[in-house]
Amino acid sequence: MSKALDGVRILDFTHVQSGPTCTQLLAWFGADVIKVERAGAGDITREQLRDIPDVDSLYFTMLNHNKRSVTIDTKNPEGKLVLEALIQKCDVLVENFAPGALDRMGFTWERIQELNPRMIVASVKGFGPGPYEDCKVYENVAQCAGGAASTTGFDDGPPVVTGAQIGDSGTGLHLALGIVTALYQRTQTGRGQKVLAAMQDGVLNLCRVKLRDQQRLERTGTMKEYPQYPNGTFGEAVPRAGNASGGGQPGWILKCKGWETDPNAYIYFITQAPVWAKICNVIGKEEWATDPNYATPAARLPHLKDIFAEIERWTMTKTKFEAMQILNKYDIPCGPILSMKEIAEEPSLRKTGTIVEVDHPTRGKYLTVGNPIKLSDSPTEVKRSPLLGEHTDEVMTELGYSPEQISALRTAGAI
């Protein structure tokens, strides 16, 4: 069966996380992703957070599946010619260098267009045009500058970053969509274009409900679904909301049986209005279904802390899985707090390919995430990440270089 992106060739100049997330997703969909690395070193994540000496780290392997690796010295004149040949053969160039790095290499947008007018140049940057566009940005910086950290955590504590990589991986996913969109537009125009995904922009896009709340706060001075209501105070900016759901259905994380020794013995519980009577029956508070202080969503808002405390008295008598089994029978929305260990061991995630076991020639078997997007006509096969320069000769041959020329380039230090 053919792949969705069969025939698309990606020149991958990315490193660390944001760019490799993007190009890995495109590779999963069938694009031929040629990862360009420095000889002898490669992507810096090959050696970061190693758990096995002298073996590519999990950081690298889990972000570079289904790719081919070539080594090119772009400062070497012969190496630069190789890169020009690749640009002429590829559809997309993806990079997450510091601002201006590609220009300094001699590959300005204008030069790339001369070599290949159909080339799409896709970039991850920390910030878009503006006062901070030259600043260096990492995951947590993006979370802070994009508005996520200021609204995460509890009101009596400092801002908190999330463990979800919304700055790096989140922006990589945004960039992948931009690339596919540009490829589609190229079928109509025949022209390449520049695609930019700024990390600040990507984080803000994922925080749009908080921008919504900022405008509501400015208009009304209060937000009744936040835990600060009715006894707390609201300032000028959206506050940290603890575990509130951020939507019209109040939710909170509650203790379950075993919480004293298990840090993940918790469940997320949503008091959805259509099943309020069922919630009352399950927790043994049937009278709340008709009590004027609890019967309607508006009436419940001032009492949310007391309501969740009463629900928690019930959840603490059940494991998170027992509680979920009971609640799901009544269509009461809830979800267990799953640890990474529990997720890694979950059979259903293995079956769907969301968690995949991969065999690596030097690392052995390891777990990784699979493609989160499932296409019925383009199933994903997760292939191991490449060794450094593993496909250099193969790609050079495809570009038309003879074995003797390849040997000469290697002797000259160009590849």
N, C-alpha and C positions, 0 to 999 in steps of 0.2 A: 504494500500500500504506500502511495506517495505521501510525502510530508507537505504540510501547508506552505512552508517556505523553501521547498526544493528549488534549486537554481539561484537562490540569493546568496551572494558571497559577502561576508563581513570582514573588514580589516579591523582587528581589535587591538587598539592601543591603550586599553584600560588596565587598571591595576587596583589593588585593595578590594573594595566591596561594591561601590555604587555602579561603576561601569561594568565589572564582571557579572553582576546580577542581571543587568540588561542583556549582555551578549549571551549569557548562558540561557536565558529564556528564549532568545532567538534561535540558538543552537538546538534547544529542545524541540522547537517547531520545525526543524529541518534545515536551517541555514548553515552554510559552510563557514564556520567562524575560525579565522586564522589569527591566532594570538601572537603579536609581535613582542619579543622579550629581549632583554640584554643578555648576551652570552655570559655564562658563568654565574649569573645572579638571578635574572628573571624577575618576575613579580615579587615584590618584597614580602608578600604574604606566604610565599613558599617556605620561609623560615620563621615566620611569626607564630608564637604560641605553640611551638612544636611539642608533641608528646612522645615522639620517637626520634632519637638523634639522627641527623643527616637524611631525613625522609621528609617529603613535602608535607606540610602541616595540614590539618583538617580545615583550617581557615582557607587555604588555597584550594584543596581538592573539592570542597563543597560549593565553590563558586565558579569552577571552571570545567564542568563536565561537557562532554560532547564537542570539545574544541580541538583544534590542531595548534601546536606550538612551533614557531620558527624563531630563530635568533638572528637579529640584524643589528649591526652597528650603524646607526643612522648618521653618525658623525664622519664615518668613512665615506669618501666619494663613491667608491664602488657599492657600498651598502646603500647609499642614497639612490643610486640607479636601480637597485633591486626594489627599493620601496616605491619608486616611481612606476616600475612595471606592475607592482601589486595594485597601486591606485588605479592604473588603467584597466585592470582586470576585475576589480571589486565593485560592488554596488553601494556599500556603506562603509564609512570610516567612523569608528566610535572612539572617543577619547575622554579621559577625565584628568588631563594634565592641569597644572597650575595655569591661570590665565596667561595667554601669550606664548606658551611653550611651543605649540605647533608652529606658530609664526617664526619663532627663533630657529626652529629646525629647517626653515626654508619652505615650509608647506603652508603658505597662506591660503585663504579661501580662493583667491584669484589664481594662484598657481595650481591648486587642485582642480579648479574648473578648466584650466588649460589642458591638463592631463586627461580629465574625464568629466565632461559637462553633465553627465548623468549621476555623478557621485553625490551621495547624501552624506553630509558631515554632521555627526551627532555628538553633542557635548554635554557632560555633566559639569556644572560649576557650583560653587557654594552659594553665590548670590547672582542675581541678574544685574543688568545695568543699573548703576547708582553708586552711592558713596562707598559701598563695601565690596564692589565687584572684584577687587584685587586681593581680598582677604582669603586666607587659608581656612578651610572648613572641614571639620570631621563630624561624625554622627551626632554627638551630644551638642556640639555647637549649633548644628542645624535644628535640632529639637528646640533649643532655647531661642534661636533667632526666628524660628517659624511659628512660635506661639504655643507650642505643645507643653513645654516645661512649666510655664507660668500657671497653667490650668490643671496641672497634675499633682497629686498628693493631697494632703489634708490641710485645712485652713490654718491650723496652729503650727504648721511646719514649713520648711523651705520648699522652693520649687523642686520637682522630681522629674528625672528623665525616665522614659520607659525602656524596658528590655527589648521591645520590638524595634527593629532597625528601620524606623520610619524615615530617617534622614538618608541613609545610604541605600538600603534595598528598596525603600519606598520610591526614591527618586529614580533608581534604575528601572523600576517597573513603569514609571511615567515615561521615561525616555524610550523604552521599548515600544510603547504605544505610539509615540511620536514618530519613531522610525517606520513602523508598519504603515502609518498614515501617509508619511512622505513617499513611501514606495508605491502606495496606491495612487497618490496624486501624480506620480511620475508616469504612470501608465496613460494618463490623460495629456500631460504636458511634455513629456520627454526630457524634463529638466530635473537636475538634482536641486537640493536646497539645504540650508542649515537648520538643524534642530537643536534647541537648547532646553535643558531641564535643570533649573536651579534648585539646589537642595532646600533653600528657604521657601521657595514657591511650592515644592512638593509637600513639605511638612504642613504648610498653611492649607493646602488643598485638602489634606487629611484632617485638618482641624476646623473645617468650615462651620461645624455646628457651634464652635466657640465664638467665631466671628458673628454668627447669628445671634448668640446670647449677648455679645457686647452691645449690639444695637437694641436688643430688647431691654437690657439693663439701663441704657441711656434714656430710653423712653419711659420706663416705668419705675426705675429705682430699686426694683426687687425682682427676684426670680423664684417663684414659689416651689419649684421642683428641686431646688438646691438645698442642701442640709443647713445652710445658714438661716433659712426661713423656718419659723417665724421669729425665733428668739435671738438670732445673730444679726450682724450688720453687713451691709453691702457697701463697698467703696465704688470708685470710678471705673474699675476694670473687672472683668469676669474673674471670680475667685476660684481657688482650688475647690473641687467638689467631692473629694474623697472617692467613694465608690458609687456615687449617684450615676444614673444611666445616661444623663445628657439628653434624654428624649422625653416624650410625654408619658412614659410608663415608668413610675418610680422603681428603682432597683437598688440592691445592696448586697454586699458579701457577708454571709452569715456562717457562724461556726457550726460544724457538724461533729458527730461522735468521734472522739479521738484527737480533737484539736490540741489537747494539752501536750501531746508528744509528736504529732504530725503537723508540720507547718503548712501543709496543703489540704488539711481536712476541713475544707470550706466549700460553700456552694453559692453561686450567684442566683438571687431570687428576685423575680420581677412581679410586682403586684398589679398585673394587668387588669384593667377595669372589667372586661367581659367575664372574667373568671373569678371575680372578687368573692362571690357567694361560695364557690367551691373552695377557695383558700380558707375562708372562715370555717367551713365544715372540716377540712383536713386538720387544721390546728386546734380544733375544739372551741372556737369562738363564734358559734353560730349566730349569737345575738348581734354581732357586728354587722351582719348582712342587712339588717333593718334599722340599726341604731342611727339616728340623724347625724351623729358625730363621725360616722364611719361609712355610711351607706353610699356616698357619692365620691368620685375622685377629688372634687374640690374640698369636700368636708374632710377627707383623709389627709390632705397635705400638711396641715399644722400638727398632725399626730404621727407623722411617718416614723420618727425615732421610736415611739412607743409601739407602733405596729410591728416594725422589724424586730424589736426586742422580744415581742410575743411570738413571732414566727421563729425566731432563733431558739426560743425555749423548746420548740418542737423539733427543729433541725438537729439540735444537739443530742437528741435521742436516737438519731439515725446516722449511719454513715452517709457520705455524700452520694454514693451510688444507690443506696436504699432510698434516700430522699428523692433522688431524681426519678427512680422507677415509680414511686408513688405519685409524684407530682405530674409526671408525663401522662399518667392515666386520665388525669383531669385537664389536660392541655394547659397546665400552669407552666409558663416559661421559666426555665432554670438551666443552670449549667454547672458541672463540677469544676473546681479549680484543679486542673491537671498539671502535674509536675512534668518536667522534661523526661524523667525516668518512665513515668506512666505513658507518656506519648510515644516514647521510643519502643515500648513493649506492646502497644495497642495493635492487635491483629488486623482490625478493619482498615487502619491506615496503611499497613503493608499491602493489603489486598487491593486497595485503590491506587497504589503507587504514590501516595502522598509521603510515605516514608519508604526509602529504598535502601537495600543492602548492595554495596558495590565492592568489587574485588580489584585491588590495586597491586601492581607488580612488586612494589617495595613496601607498601604499608600493610597489605593484606586486606581483609574485609573490614568495611566501616559502614556506618549508617549515614545517610544524607537525606535532605528533603528532595522530593520529586517535583515534577511540574504541578503547580497548584491549579492550572487551567487545563481542563480535559476537553479535547476535541474528539468527536466520534469517528471522524475520518482521518485523523492524524495522531494516532497514539504515540506517546512519548516513550522512548527507550533511553534510560539514563546510562551513559557510557562514562567510564572513568576519565578523570582529568589527565591531560598530557604531561609527560615528562618534559623537562626543559629542552627545547630544541628538537623534540622527537620527530617532527615532521618537516624539518628544514629542507632536507634533500628532496622529499616528496613534492613539496610545494614548488621548489626551484625547478624541478623537472617539468611540472605543469606549466611553468612560466616560459619554458622553452630552453632552459640552460642544459648544456651537455654535462656528463659526469666530469669531464676535464675542466670545464668552466666552473663548476661547483667547487671542485678541489682547489682551483686557483683563487676563488673568492674566500675560501676558508683559510688558505695560506696567507692571504692579504689581510685577514682579520675582519672582512666585511660581513661575514655570517658566522 
